[in-house]
Amino acid sequence: MKRFLHLAYQPYKWLVLVPCLVLLTIGFGTLAVLLSLVVSSRLVSRLTGVPWARLMTLLTPMVVTVTGRENIAPGQSYVIVSNHQSQYDIFVLYGWLGVDFRWVMKQELRRAPMIGVACERVGHIFIDRSNARAAARSLERAKSKITGGTSVLFFPEGTRSRTGELGSFKRGAFQIAADLGLPILPVTISGTRKILPPGTLDLFPGRARMVVHEPVRVGDQGQGSVRDLVEEVRTRVASALG
């Protein structure tokens, strides 16, 4: 039965969903660039990023459930740390987290047609992972974005998990949190890997779940190092995987 449903979905995927993804991305990306000329990046994100993500979720279709949103304090800036299993994580975070944030994303996305320009205009931060000095400068620029209730979001694994298991976390997000004294907001996403496995176009409808954990405040580890902070946050993210 599952194989039949998978085959039956293919015409819809290629004839409807993929063209809609392309057109909506171009349309909302163009709108984001134009709006960025006259309104704040926060408003641009709300008017373009959120509806883009929700429309793509509806068209897939993907059902999203969220727990723990009460752990988000209105007006508080966070360093948001999430696991990364699929490109569909982007739709989940943009569409349902309910926080104004800026992504820290790999430099290669800057060259993506329309997406790169729109992300740059909105204020997302590109990082060159092949150049340690350039990456450090990008992280320094990221600090200036975290103010007035705007947060910054990292996928600290650095890339999507190919196995579904949680990878090791890089230290950049945690060092920023320590430098600025900001709380870290751990987020766990599950289910998206079954909807769109990494490195494939094997898209299929499904359910995704996002768990927003209680914030981890820098200094709660006593005299612990950034390494201890990394491990505590990673443990919280891992606790909701399954």
N, C-alpha and C positions, 0 to 999 in steps of 0.2 A: 504494500500500500504506500509506504513512504517513497519508494522508487517511482511509483506512478505519479504521486503528487509532485515530486521533484521534476519529472519530465514535463508534466502539465504546466509547471510554473515558468519554464524556459521561454516560451513565446512572449509571455507578459514581461518577463525580465528584459529581454532584448528589444522588444518593440515598443514598450511603454516606459518601464522604470529607468533604464539606462539613458534613453533620450531625455526624459524628464530631469534626471540628475544633471546632465550636461547643461540643459537649458536653464534650470533653476540656479545652478552654480554661476553660470555666466550672468544671468539676470540679477541675482542678489549681489554678486560681486561688483557689477557695474553700479548698482544702486548704492552700495557701500562706499565706493570711490566718490560718487557724486555727493552723497550726504556728508562725507567727511570734510567737504569744502565749506559747509555751512553750519554743522552741528557738532556736538562733542562726540568723541569716540565711544563713550559709554552709551549714548543714545543710538549711535550707528549700530553698535553691536546688538542692542535690544530690538531695533527695527529690521535688521537683516539676518543676523546670525541665528536668532531664536526661531523665527518663522521658517527659515531655510531648513534647519535641523528637524523641526516638527513636521514639515511637509514631506521630507524624505522618509521620515519614520512612518508616516501615515501611508505613503505610497508603497512601501516595501511589502507588506506592512510589518511593523515591529511594535509589540506592546512593551511599554516601559513601566516598571514599578520602582518607586523610590521610598526608602526608609531612612530615618535619621535627619531629615531636613531641619528638624527643630534644633539640631546642634549648630546651626549657622546663626550667628548673631548679626542682626541688621546693622549695616554701617561699618562692620569690622573688616579690615583687610586681612587676608590670609595668604600663606604659601600653600597652595593646594597641591596635593600629591596623589596621583591616581595610577593604578595598574593599567596596562595597555595590552589588549588582546586582539583588537580588530579596528579597522578604520571606522566602524560603526560606533566606537567609543566616543568619537567626536560628536556625533548626533546626540548621543545620550547626555553628554556633559553640556553641550551648548543648549540643548532643548529643555533640559529638566533640572539642572543644578540650581538655577535661580540666583546665581552670583555673577556680578560683573567681573570678568577676569581677562587677562591677557595670556595667550599661550606662549610658552617657550618651545619653539619648533626648529627642526633641522633646516639648515641653510638651503638644502636642495629645493625645498618648497617655494623659495623666493622666485624660482624660475618657472613655476607652474603657471600656465596661462590664466590670467584673471585672478586666480586664487592668490598668487604671490603679491600682486599689486594691492588687492583688497586687504589682505592681512597686514601688509605694511602700512596702509593708510589708517587702518583701525588701531594700530599700535602694538600688534603682536611682535614678539622678539625672536629673531632668527639667530641660531647659534651654529657656528662652524665646528663640528666635532673633530675635524681633522687637524685643527690648529688650536693648540691649548691657549695661546696668548689671545687670539681673536675670540675664543670662547669665553675667556675670563672677562674681556671687555664687554661682551654681550650681556653677561650676567651682571656686570656693574650697571649697565643701562637698564636692566630689568628692575633694579632696586627703585629707580625713579618712577616706575609705573605703579608701585604698590603704595597707594595713598588714597585717603578719602573714601574708603570702602571698596576700592578696586583691588582685586587680588591678582596673583600670578599663578599659572598652572603648569606643573611639570609632569611628564611621564618619566619618572626617575630610572626606569629600566633602560631608557635610551631608545628602545625600539619595541615593536610588537613581539609578544611571546609566541614562539613557533610551536611550543608544546602545550600551552595552556597553563604551565607552571609559572609561578612568580619568580622573576629573575632577581638578580642582585640590584641594589639601588645605588646610583651614583650620588655623590655628595653635594652637588651644586645647589640644589633646592634647600638643603638643610643648612648649608653655610650662609645662604642669604637670610634664612629665618633667624639664625643665630646672630648675624651681624645687625639685623634690624629689630631684633626682639619681637618678632611677629609669631603668632601661633601657626602651627601647621594643621591643615585640615585634611586628614586622610580620607580617601574615597576608594571604594571597591566596586568594580564593574564586572558583572558576570553575564554569560549568555550570548554576548556579541560574537564570540569566536565561532559559535555554531551558525550564526546568521551569515557572517562573511569571514571565513578562515583567512589568516594572513597569507599573502602571496598568491591568492587565487581570485577567481571571479565566480566562485561557487556560492552565489548568493541565494538565500532561502528565508522565508518569513520565520519569525520566532519571537521569543520573549527575552527581554534583557532586564537586569536588576541592578540598581545602583544603591549602595549603602554609604551614607555619610556618617563617619565616625565622630566621636567627640574630639574636639581639637586637642592637639598636643602642644603644650606651652614650653617654650625654651626655658630651661632651668628646672623643670619638674624632675629632671634626672639627677638633681643634686649637683655634684661636681663632675658629672659625667661629660664625656667628650661628644663631639659631633657624631662620632661613630655610634655611641649609645643612642643618640637621638634617631639616627638612621634605623637602627635595629628595632627600636620601639615602634616607630611608624610602620615599618615593614611588617611587623608582627600584627598590627591592627588591620592593615590592608589584607593580609593573608587570612585573617580569622573569618572573613566573610566570603571567601572563595569556595566554590563547590558546584 
